[in-house]
């Protein structure tokens, strides 16, 4: 089955609108409406793939803040042979990340 990429992008957009609406809505009426929109997006996505609606819901975690790319670059180190040094941060025991210079 050939899936239309533009259609998939519209389903993702519909889901993102529902996510942000659920995140910022303050009354039950709005929450009910955004939840309905989210369910429609899952039904549409279910129609174009073999995954169940329940598995799709677990694949899309609830958003906790506005869904934007979270990228952080603090500096770049290049070696003489043009290699880039990458550092992977790991959380401390309390689950927080260290502040620069305190490690």
N, C-alpha and C positions, 0 to 999 in steps of 0.2 A: 504494500500500500504506500503510495507516494503522499507524503505529508507536506502541505503547503506551509513554508516557513513563515510567511506573513500571517497566516492564520494562527500559528503557534505563538508568534510575538503578540498578537492581540489577546490571546488567552492569558499569557503571562502578564500583560498590561492590566487586564481585568482583575487578575489575582492580586497584583500589586496595589491597585486602587482599593480593593477590599481589605487588604492587610493594613494599609495606612488608615483607612476609615475605622477599622476595628481598634487600632492603636489609639486614635485620638478622639473617638466618639465618647460622649459623656452620658448619653441617655439610652434607655433600652430600645426605643424606636430605631435610632440610628444603628445600634449594634445588631438588631434583627435584620435590617436592610443590608448592611455590609456583610453579614453572615450569609444571607441569601445570595448575594453577588459572588461571594467566595465559593459557595456550593455550586453555582452555575459554572464557574470557571473549572472546578474539578470535574463536573459532568462532561463539559466540552473536552477537556483533556483526556478523560476516560474514553471518549468516542474515537480518538485518534491514536490510541495505543492500547496495549494489552494489560495495563496495570489497573487494579481495582481502585475504586474511589478511596477506600480506607488506606491503601498503601500510598496513594498520591498525597493524602493528607499528612501522613507521617514523613513524607519526603520533603514537604514544604513546612519547615518549623515556623512557629509563631514569631513574628517580628517583635523586637523589644525596643527598637528605635527606628528612626526614619531610614528606609532602605537605600543607602548610598554606598558607593565603594569606599572601603576603609583601607587606605594605603598610607604608609608612613615611611618616608625615606629621610634618614638623619645624616647620611653622608655616603660617599662612594670612595672605595679604595681600589685602585688599579695597580696591578703589578707591571713590571717591565714587559712581560709577554702578553699584556692586554687581558689578563684574567681579573674577574671581579670577585671581591671578598663578600660573601653573604653570611649574615649572622642570624640564627634562629633564636628568638627569645622564648623562654619558658617561664611560666608563672612561678612565683615564690610559694612557699608553703601555705600562705594565707589566701592563695588564689589570685592575688594581684600581681601586676607586672612591676618590675623595679623602675625607679626614676633614673634617668641618665646620671651618671657620676656617683651613684650610691652603691654600686656593685663592688 
